[in-house]
Amino acid sequence: MPIRFRLNAFCAGFALWAGFAALASAEEACEPDKLGTARIAEVGTQGGLMIGLKTYPAAIPLADHEVILTFDDGPDQRTTPEILRALADQCVLATFFDIGAKVDALPLLARREVEEGHNVAHHTYTHPQPTLTFMSEAAARADILKGMIAVERAAYGQDFPDGEPTDLAKLKLHTPFFRFPGFADTADLRLWFGENNVAIFGTDLWASDWIEMTPDQELKLILGRLEKAGRGMLLFHDNRQWTADMMPGFLAELKKRGYRVVHVVAGAGTGPTVPAPAGWVSETGRVTGALKPRLDKNAPTRPAGPIPVLPAPVE
């Protein structure tokens, strides 16, 4: 059996055991008036996987009023603990796509995410601007691998006595999930992840919380989108204060409206997935398209840092 399949099988077993253990612990401590985590969904990553209807024509199977919670761009010293407290108060499990450099800076916070039953998945080391698509393939792979190593070391306690791996096939990923910054993938990186049994996560719905807004505005926005869709994987950013302030109220609204939280863990095999509905189109072109002016030599000079992207119209 190739080494990458042996490593992935071990890590999938660990993730599944950890997920069920966290769910059992939460059920024991969770009171009936709490939202809770309704079930664990195994997602096999063998051969790679691309999911999330905003970008890819496939999704994790969910029943009506089921949601998956995910967070990007942490950990953040101030806002991530606030979000963790909100999740713990409602006995809810989520997946955090952490940035490696931030994990190196706050290793105990990344470890806390795992200890509280959440997944810590991967989101590059530097969150490069404008995106990975404007780096060489070698540089993009190196940034991704460095981020994965940082997460494995800090969040999962993985040791590298023989030195850090320089090949993804030799790295044991406890949660083999990756989300591209800005949803901007490349054919080479998609193939690389597929060869190494890493699932690429887009999202089904986003809160547009990369734009500053009030907690009430964000709550209205994401609830409106969720009510229209009826189910889906949700994307928030745990480094945004307005999201941290909104989260307790959002979880309470999920409970009030009869939604159930599904926690995703790595499983054996591939999938399962469900296809996108007829007429599906990718929406992430609008987001990645906002990056193009920075690359136009004739465009006005833009400051460094994240590029503001207008949210989709409020339903």
Protein Blocks (a to p, Z undefined) as FASTA:
>chain_A
ZZklmmmmmmmmmmmmmmmmmmmmmmmmpcfkbnbjabdcdddfehiaaedjklmccdcd
ddehiacdddehiacfklmmmmmmmmmmnopacdddddfklmmmmmmlmmmmmmnopacd
debjnopafblmlccfklmmmmmmmmmmmmmmmmnopacfkopafbfklpccfblcdcde
hhiacfklmmmmmmnopacdddfbdehlmbgcdfklmmmmmmmmmmmnopacddddfkbf
klmmmmmmmmmmmmmnopacddddddehehjdddddehiacfklmmmmmmmmmmmmkbcc
ddedjddddddddZZ
